[in-house]
Every structure is written in C-alpha cells, then in structure tokens.
Amino acid sequence: MSDGKLYLNGAWVEGGGDGFASFDPATEARVWRGNEASGAQVAAAVEAARAAFPDWADRPRAERIAAMKRYQAVLKERAPAMAEAISRETGKALWETTAELGSMAGKVDISIRAYDERTGERTAETAFGSATLRHRPHGVAAVLGPFNFPGHLPNGHIVPALLAGDTVVFKPSEETPHTGQLMAECFEEAGLPAGVFNLVQGGRDLGAALLDQPIDALMFTGSGAAGAHFRRKFADNPHVILALELGGNNPLVVWDAADAEAVAGIVVQSAFVTTGQRCSCARRLIVPEGAQGDAIVAAVDALVDRLIFGAWDQTPEPYGGPLISQRAAEQALAALQQRIDRGARVIRGSGPVGNLPGAFVKPAIIDVTGVDVPDEEMFAPFLSVTRVGSFEDAIEEANATRYGLSAGLVSDDPKNWDVFIRRIRAGVVNFNRPTTGAAGDMPFGGLGDSGNHRPSAWYAADYCAYPVASFEAGAVKNIEGEIRGLR
C-alpha cells in the first residue's frame, strides 16, 4: 500500500482535506491512501503553475523537448513497476497495462512531431519583409483524468501541453490516485522546474474547486454528462479552452459479411475489450434480420464463452478483469436490467463471475430490436443487438444517437464502405477492424455529446496553443504610398 501526497510547486506535501483510498477491484485490497487537497492547496497549485508559466513558456522549445525526453526515459525505466501498479489499481490485465505504458512513452515523440506539423512556426517573405505564423501557450491547464486509462489518457493531454509551454495542474480520478502520484514522480525525476507540473488529489468536489480557480484551459476525459456540465459552466468564459474527450453509444454495423466467426472476433474486440471500459467500445451491434444476423449473433455468443475474466495477475492471463468498483458494477447491472424491463430479450445474461469480488460482471448480450431504450452509454461489457431490414436502415440506426465518438462497419463489400464512410457521423470510423482501434498519430475525438470538436491524440497540439499571425518589417519605413485617398 502506498501513502499518498500532493505535488505542489516542486515539493511533496500532505493533503489538508479528508482522507480517502483506492482499492484493487480484483482483490479488494487497499492500494493507496492519502488526503484530498484542501481548498487553499488547490489555489496554491494554480498559483504555482501561474508563477511558473512565463519562464516555462519563454524557454527555447528545445529545452521543453529535452525535459519531455527525460520524462520519457523515466517512464521506460519504470514501465514494468508502473504497469503492475496500474493493474493493481484498476484491475486491468497486465498485458493491457504494459501496452498502456508503451503508449505513454510513445506519446512524447508523437507530440513533438504533432507540434511541428500542427502548431509550429513558418515564415514567408513579402514585399515589405515577412509574414510569420507562431503559436503561443494558453497558460495554466487543468487536467482531469479518467480511471479506465489512468496513465495514458491524461498523459495525452499533459505532454503536448507542457511541450507547448503551458503549465499543468493534474487531478487524477479519485479511483486511481496512485497512478497519478506515480506520474508526478516521473515528472519530478525528469527535472521539471518547480510549479510547471502540479498534482492535487481528491474527488468530484475537489475537481469542482479546481475549476473555480483562474485557469486558462480544461482538458478532460470522461463521461458525456460531465462534459455537458463543463460546457455550461464555462459558457460565459470563452477564454478558457475546453478540450473534452467524452463517451459514446457507439454502433458497429455488420452487413454482407459471410464469415460469421471472423466477424465475431471483430465484434468481441469492439465490445468487450477492457471489460467494456473504453469510450470507443461498440455498445450497439446492428445486423440484418433473418438467418445472416442470427449466425453473427450466435458466433459472437460462442466466442464470448471462451473469454477469460479474472484477476490481473492470474494464470492463465485473463482477457478482462473487473469493473473499476463494485459500485460501478451495480450501476451497470441496474442499467442493463432497465433495458430488460423495457422489453429487451436476453441472449446472454450478466451477473457475478464465480466467487470473485462484486466488481466483476459477466459479459451480456441483449436484443433491443423494436424496444425503446435509453440513448446512454453502458460502461461495461454489455452489447445491445438491433436487427434491421436494409443497409439504409442500418446506417439510419447507427446515426440514431446524440453521441458520435466511434463507429464501425464489417462487410465483404467495399461499396458498402464507400456509402458508410460518407454517411456515418462519428469521429473514429473503422472498416473491418474493431471500433476500439485508434492511433496516436491520428486525431481522436467525436461529435455531439462525445466531444466539442477539439479531438485529442495527434490534434492535441491544436488546443494546447493559439496561433499568432504577424506582418513584420525590419525597419520603420514611410508607407504613405500604401494609403489610398490622401490629398
């Protein structure tokens, strides 16, 4: 068990607020304990970031790159221990957290390249001198992290922000404070100047207190409901940049695909990876009416039978683990039961996984064809099937959501893809690949309630700095000749 602290202005301090803890949902063992930041400490964190900003922003970009390279080296050195720590705190399988650490280290190089392409500097010669485009950092960025990828996702905001010259106050999810503390240790070891990166710990109220401070940007990954709240909160403060990476009620359409078993692999990896706790997971499977749709659903059901769910360190290694907490499992099961009560037909029911703790739930498949169900994300390994009569109907059903994060088409006919990619409304749209497939060197974000048109990953550079366009002449010259209408 780790004792938790805050990291404020280059120093580790005890939190002045209430105590709280995180637990391994696979074993219910306590992982971390500490105290929330007090209101005064939250203010101090923002003040420290504000004071550090001018010097950090003014440093040559090469110095900021060097600092991030040092951070990258620390991540690589600590990767095995940090992967195990994240598994212990989230319950995710070790193969998955090992990949998460690889993505965190890789984010540094990707962010350097993205900055050059998206927000670099260029100059063009003109008759009077030059026209130059530069980018400048916003100031103090508040980063609120999620629990499902507690290292990779906040890292995807923090690294490009620091490279751009912003300073950061990071609040991890209250479910994963240990991961946040480990990240802060890595930044400390990388030798960042005091105040450039700060860590505060706590729950929702602590996050609200942070957002009441004079920040310049909010970078958030989490639920659509939280994102809607933030849009309302900052509606009258347009100077605060919002970068919202939110959830989705994501569709996966299968049409004109002959090999049901091959389809099943794509569906399973779309719907059930990370125990359904990815914002890009497919929540809705849309298939043809009749025998073809029946075969697809049966193949998916059969493959789910083979998935191993268990503790992160068990042998053989599990495909998936628990949800983040027993409370999350209870909420997910209640949402599933609501759909069943409305008339959804159970193809595969959920429930406890053997004698494992209450955070574990079995994957579920329900048929909601013709049933009025909520347009809401179930953040769990639950898949809803809808059967339709035509490909046109399938696209219409796929778009019947206020979200728009990810979507996918599985088909043997490329002509279907030509139509689908033009008609579907989502930010990540895959063909014959899982909906959860995404790359750090491409943008990641969605439409509607899935975001605010500021995608992350490759495009994170866009929201970490603002453009400054300049006309420049090397000396003061008389420009009366450019003035029309003089006497």
C-alpha positions in Angstrom: 0.0 0.0 0.0 1.3 3.5 -0.9 0.9 6.6 1.2 -0.3 9.4 -0.9 0.8 13.0 -1.1 0.3 16.1 -3.3 3.0 17.6 -5.5 2.8 21.4 -5.3 5.4 23.8 -6.6 8.1 21.1 -6.8 7.5 19.7 -3.3 5.6 16.7 -1.8 3.1 17.7 0.9 0.4 16.1 2.8 -3.2 16.8 1.7 -5.1 19.1 4.0 -8.5 17.7 3.3 -10.4 14.5 4.1 -8.8 11.1 3.8 -9.6 8.6 1.0 -8.2 5.5 -0.6 -8.1 3.4 -3.7 -8.6 -0.4 -3.9 -7.7 -3.2 -6.2 -11.2 -4.2 -7.6 -9.9 -7.7 -8.3 -9.0 -8.4 -4.7 -10.5 -5.5 -2.7 -7.0 -4.9 -1.2 -6.2 -1.3 -0.4 -3.7 0.1 -2.9 -3.3 3.8 -1.8 -4.4 6.1 0.9 -4.0 9.8 1.4 -5.8 13.1 1.9 -7.6 15.3 -0.5 -6.1 18.7 -1.2 -7.6 21.5 0.8 -9.2 24.5 -0.9 -6.1 26.5 -0.1 -3.8 23.9 -1.6 -5.9 23.8 -4.8 -5.4 27.6 -5.0 -1.7 27.2 -4.3 -1.3 24.7 -7.1 -2.8 27.1 -9.6 -0.8 30.0 -8.2 2.4 27.9 -8.5 1.5 27.0 -12.1 0.7 30.6 -12.9 4.0 31.8 -11.4 6.0 29.2 -13.4 4.3 29.9 -16.7 6.2 32.9 -18.0 9.6 31.3 -17.6 8.5 27.9 -18.9 6.8 29.5 -22.0 9.8 31.7 -22.7 12.3 28.8 -22.7 13.6 27.6 -26.1 11.4 24.8 -27.3 14.5 22.6 -27.4 14.6 22.8 -23.6 11.0 21.7 -23.2 11.6 18.9 -25.7 14.6 17.8 -23.6 12.5 17.8 -20.4 9.9 15.6 -22.1 12.6 13.3 -23.4 13.9 12.9 -19.8 10.3 12.1 -18.7 10.1 9.5 -21.5 13.3 7.9 -20.3 11.9 7.7 -16.7 8.7 6.1 -18.0 10.6 3.5 -19.9 12.8 2.7 -16.9 9.8 2.4 -14.6 7.4 0.7 -17.1 7.3 -2.8 -15.5 6.6 -1.5 -12.0 4.1 1.1 -13.2 2.2 -1.4 -15.3 1.8 -3.6 -12.3 0.7 -0.7 -10.2 -1.9 0.4 -12.7 -3.2 -3.2 -12.9 -3.4 -3.4 -9.2 -5.4 -0.1 -9.0 -7.7 -0.7 -12.0 -7.9 -4.5 -12.1 -6.9 -4.5 -15.8 -4.8 -7.4 -17.1 -1.1 -6.9 -17.1 -0.8 -7.3 -20.9 -3.1 -4.3 -21.2 -1.3 -2.0 -18.7 2.0 -2.9 -20.2 0.7 -1.6 -23.5 -0.6 1.5 -21.8 2.9 2.3 -20.5 4.3 1.8 -24.0 1.7 4.3 -25.3 2.6 6.8 -22.6 6.3 6.8 -23.6 5.5 6.8 -27.3 3.3 9.9 -26.8 6.4 12.1 -26.3 7.8 11.5 -29.8 4.3 11.7 -31.4 3.6 15.0 -29.6 6.9 16.5 -30.8 6.0 15.7 -34.4 2.5 16.8 -34.0 3.5 20.2 -32.6 5.8 20.8 -35.6 3.0 19.9 -38.1 0.0 21.4 -36.3 1.3 24.3 -34.3 4.8 25.1 -35.4 6.3 28.2 -36.9 6.6 29.3 -40.5 7.7 32.5 -42.3 7.0 33.7 -45.9 8.9 36.5 -47.5 6.8 39.6 -48.6 7.4 42.8 -50.4 7.7 44.7 -47.0 9.5 42.0 -45.1 7.9 38.8 -43.9 4.7 37.2 -42.7 5.2 34.8 -39.8 2.9 32.3 -38.1 3.7 31.4 -34.5 1.9 29.6 -31.7 1.8 30.6 -28.1 0.7 28.6 -25.0 -2.5 29.4 -23.2 -1.2 29.4 -19.6 -2.4 27.2 -16.8 -4.1 23.9 -17.9 -6.3 21.9 -15.5 -6.2 18.2 -16.5 -8.9 15.9 -15.1 -8.0 12.2 -15.6 -10.2 9.2 -16.0 -9.9 5.8 -14.3 -10.0 3.4 -17.3 -6.6 4.5 -18.8 -5.4 6.5 -15.8 -1.9 7.0 -17.2 -2.3 7.1 -21.0 -5.3 9.4 -21.3 -4.1 12.3 -19.0 -0.6 11.8 -20.4 -2.1 12.5 -23.8 -3.1 16.0 -22.6 -0.2 16.7 -20.3 2.7 16.0 -22.6 1.5 18.2 -25.5 0.5 20.9 -23.1 4.0 21.0 -21.5 5.7 20.9 -24.9 3.6 23.9 -26.0 4.7 25.9 -22.9 1.6 25.5 -20.8 1.9 24.6 -17.1 -0.3 21.9 -15.6 -2.4 21.2 -12.5 -3.4 17.5 -12.7 -6.2 15.9 -10.7 -6.4 12.1 -11.3 -9.6 10.2 -10.9 -10.4 9.5 -7.3 -10.5 5.8 -8.3 -6.8 5.9 -9.4 -4.8 8.4 -7.3 -1.8 6.0 -7.0 -1.3 6.1 -10.8 -1.4 9.9 -10.7 1.2 10.0 -7.9 3.5 7.7 -10.0 3.2 10.1 -12.9 4.1 13.0 -10.7 7.1 11.1 -9.5 8.2 10.7 -13.1 7.9 14.4 -13.9 9.8 15.2 -10.7 12.6 12.8 -11.7 12.6 14.4 -15.2 13.7 17.7 -13.5 10.9 20.0 -14.5 11.1 23.4 -12.9 9.0 23.9 -9.7 5.4 24.7 -10.5 5.4 23.5 -14.1 3.6 20.3 -13.1 1.4 20.0 -10.0 -0.6 17.2 -8.6 -3.8 17.5 -6.5 -5.8 14.6 -5.2 -9.5 14.3 -4.5 -13.0 13.6 -5.7 -15.6 15.4 -7.6 -15.8 18.4 -5.2 -12.1 18.8 -5.4 -12.3 18.9 -9.2 -15.0 21.5 -9.0 -12.8 23.6 -6.7 -10.0 23.4 -9.2 -12.3 24.6 -12.0 -13.3 27.6 -9.9 -9.7 28.8 -10.0 -8.4 31.2 -12.7 -7.3 28.5 -15.2 -6.8 29.0 -18.9 -7.7 25.5 -20.2 -9.6 22.5 -19.1 -8.5 19.1 -20.6 -10.9 16.4 -19.6 -11.5 12.7 -20.5 -14.7 11.2 -19.1 -18.5 10.9 -19.4 -20.8 12.8 -21.7 -22.8 14.1 -18.7 -19.6 15.6 -17.1 -18.7 17.2 -20.4 -22.2 18.8 -20.7 -21.7 20.3 -17.2 -18.4 21.8 -18.2 -19.8 23.3 -21.4 -22.5 25.0 -19.3 -20.0 26.1 -16.6 -17.7 27.8 -19.0 -20.3 29.2 -21.4 -19.6 32.7 -20.3 -15.8 32.2 -20.1 -14.8 31.7 -23.7 -11.2 32.5 -22.8 -11.0 29.1 -21.1 -10.1 26.5 -23.7 -12.2 23.3 -23.3 -10.8 20.0 -24.7 -13.5 17.4 -23.9 -12.9 13.7 -24.8 -16.2 12.1 -23.9 -18.0 8.8 -24.2 -20.3 7.4 -26.9 -23.2 5.0 -27.6 -21.1 3.5 -30.5 -22.6 1.5 -33.3 -21.0 -1.5 -35.2 -22.8 -2.4 -38.4 -22.3 -5.9 -39.9 -23.6 -6.2 -43.5 -22.8 -8.6 -46.3 -20.2 -10.5 -44.3 -20.1 -14.2 -45.0 -17.6 -15.5 -42.3 -19.6 -15.2 -39.1 -16.6 -16.5 -37.0 -14.3 -13.8 -38.4 -17.0 -11.2 -37.8 -17.3 -12.4 -34.2 -13.6 -11.6 -33.4 -14.1 -8.0 -34.5 -17.3 -7.7 -32.6 -15.9 -9.1 -29.4 -12.8 -6.9 -29.5 -15.0 -3.9 -30.2 -17.5 -4.6 -27.3 -15.7 -6.4 -24.6 -12.0 -5.4 -24.5 -11.0 -3.7 -21.3 -14.2 -5.2 -19.8 -16.2 -2.7 -21.9 -14.5 0.3 -20.2 -13.3 2.1 -23.3 -15.2 5.1 -24.5 -14.7 3.7 -28.1 -16.3 0.3 -27.3 -19.2 -0.8 -29.5 -22.4 -0.6 -27.4 -24.8 -1.4 -30.3 -24.4 -4.2 -32.8 -26.6 -3.7 -35.9 -27.2 -6.8 -38.1 -29.5 -8.0 -40.8 -32.8 -9.5 -40.0 -33.1 -13.3 -40.6 -30.6 -16.1 -40.8 -27.5 -14.0 -41.5 -28.0 -11.9 -38.4 -28.8 -15.0 -36.4 -25.5 -16.5 -37.4 -23.5 -13.4 -36.5 -25.1 -13.2 -33.0 -24.6 -16.9 -32.4 -20.9 -16.7 -33.4 -20.4 -13.7 -31.1 -22.1 -15.5 -28.2 -19.9 -18.6 -28.8 -16.7 -16.6 -28.8 -17.7 -14.8 -25.6 -17.9 -18.2 -23.9 -14.2 -18.6 -24.5 -13.1 -15.3 -22.9 -11.4 -15.5 -19.5 -12.3 -12.9 -16.9 -10.3 -12.8 -13.7 -7.6 -11.1 -11.6 -4.9 -9.2 -13.4 -2.1 -11.5 -12.2 -3.8 -14.9 -12.5 -2.6 -17.7 -14.7 -3.7 -18.2 -17.5 -3.8 -14.5 -18.2 -7.3 -13.1 -18.4 -8.9 -11.3 -21.3 -10.6 -8.9 -19.0 -10.9 -8.0 -15.4 -13.4 -6.3 -13.1 -15.1 -3.0 -13.5 -13.4 -0.2 -11.6 -15.5 -0.9 -8.4 -18.5 -2.8 -7.1 -20.5 0.4 -7.2 -19.8 0.7 -10.9 -20.8 -2.9 -11.4 -24.1 -2.3 -9.5 -24.9 0.8 -11.6 -24.1 -1.1 -14.9 -26.3 -4.1 -13.9 -29.1 -1.7 -13.0 -28.9 0.0 -16.4 -28.9 -3.5 -18.1 -31.9 -4.5 -16.1 -33.7 -1.3 -17.1 -33.4 -2.3 -20.7 -34.6 -5.8 -20.0 -37.6 -4.5 -18.1 -38.5 -2.4 -21.1 -38.6 -5.5 -23.2 -35.1 -6.3 -24.3 -34.6 -10.1 -25.0 -31.7 -11.7 -23.1 -29.3 -13.6 -25.3 -26.6 -13.8 -22.7 -27.3 -12.6 -19.2 -24.8 -10.9 -16.9 -24.2 -11.3 -13.2 -21.4 -12.2 -10.8 -18.3 -14.0 -12.0 -18.0 -17.1 -9.8 -16.8 -16.3 -6.3 -14.9 -13.2 -7.4 -15.5 -9.8 -5.8 -18.5 -7.7 -6.7 -16.7 -5.6 -9.2 -16.7 -8.5 -11.6 -19.6 -8.9 -14.1 -20.2 -11.3 -16.9 -20.5 -10.0 -20.4 -24.1 -9.6 -21.6 -25.8 -9.6 -25.0 -29.4 -8.4 -25.3 -31.6 -7.9 -28.3 -33.3 -4.5 -28.3 -34.9 -4.6 -31.7 -38.1 -2.6 -31.6 -37.5 -1.7 -27.9 -37.3 1.9 -26.7 -34.1 2.0 -24.8 -32.1 5.0 -23.4 -29.5 6.6 -25.7 -26.9 6.2 -23.0 -23.5 4.6 -22.7 -23.3 1.5 -20.5 -19.7 1.5 -19.4 -19.5 -2.3 -19.0 -19.1 -5.4 -21.2 -22.7 -5.2 -22.4 -23.8 -5.3 -26.0 -27.2 -4.5 -27.5 -28.3 -6.1 -30.8 -30.6 -4.4 -33.2 -31.9 -6.2 -36.4 -32.8 -4.1 -39.5 -34.1 -4.9 -42.9 -31.7 -2.9 -45.2 -28.3 -1.3 -45.3 -30.0 2.1 -45.4 -31.9 1.2 -42.2 -28.6 0.1 -40.6 -26.9 3.5 -41.3 -30.0 5.3 -40.0 -30.0 3.2 -36.9 -26.3 3.7 -36.4 -26.8 7.5 -36.6 -29.7 7.4 -34.2 -27.7 8.7 -31.2 -26.8 12.1 -29.8 -23.3 10.8 -29.5 -20.7 10.4 -32.2 -17.4 9.1 -31.0 -16.7 5.8 -32.8 -18.4 3.6 -35.3 -17.5 0.6 -37.5 -18.6 -1.4 -40.5 -17.8 -5.1 -41.1 -18.5 -6.1 -44.7 -17.1 -8.0 -47.6 -18.4 -5.4 -50.0 -16.2 -2.2 -50.3 -19.2 -0.4 -51.9 -20.9 -0.6 -48.5 -17.9 1.2 -47.0 -18.0 3.9 -49.6 -21.5 4.7 -48.5 -20.9 4.2 -44.8 -17.9 6.5 -44.5 -19.8 9.3 -46.2 -23.0 8.9 -44.2 -21.9 8.0 -40.7 -21.5 10.7 -38.1 -18.6 9.8 -35.8 -15.0 11.0 -35.3 -13.4 7.5 -35.4 -14.8 5.2 -38.1 -13.2 1.8 -38.9 -13.8 -0.7 -41.6 -13.3 -4.4 -40.8 -11.5 -3.5 -37.7 -12.7 -3.1 -34.1 -14.2 0.3 -33.1 -11.6 0.5 -30.4 -8.7 0.7 -32.8 -7.1 4.2 -32.7 -3.6 5.6 -33.4 -1.7 8.3 -31.6 -0.6 9.8 -34.9 -4.2 10.5 -35.9 -6.9 12.6 -34.2 -9.2 11.0 -31.6 -12.5 12.7 -30.8 -16.2 12.8 -31.5 -19.3 14.8 -32.4 -22.4 15.7 -30.5 -22.2 14.7 -26.8 -19.0 12.8 -27.5 -16.8 16.0 -27.5 -16.6 19.6 -28.5 -14.7 19.4 -31.8 -11.3 19.5 -30.2 -10.0 16.0 -30.8 -7.0 14.7 -28.9 -4.1 12.4 -29.9 -2.4 14.0 -33.0 -4.6 17.1 -32.8 -4.0 17.7 -29.1 -1.4 20.3 -30.2 -4.2 22.4 -31.5 -5.8 23.0 -28.1 -2.5 23.5 -26.3 -1.5 26.7 -28.1 -3.2 29.6 -30.0 -2.0 31.0 -33.4 -0.4 34.4 -33.7 -0.1 35.8 -37.2 2.4 38.7 -37.8 3.4 41.1 -40.6 7.0 42.1 -39.9 9.3 44.8 -41.4 12.9 45.0 -40.4 12.8 48.8 -40.1 10.5 51.7 -39.9 9.6 52.9 -43.4 7.2 55.5 -44.7 4.2 53.7 -46.1 2.3 56.7 -47.4 2.3 55.1 -50.8 0.0 52.4 -49.4 -2.6 54.8 -48.1 -5.4 55.5 -50.6 -7.3 58.7 -50.7 -4.6 61.1 -49.4 -4.7 64.8 -50.5 
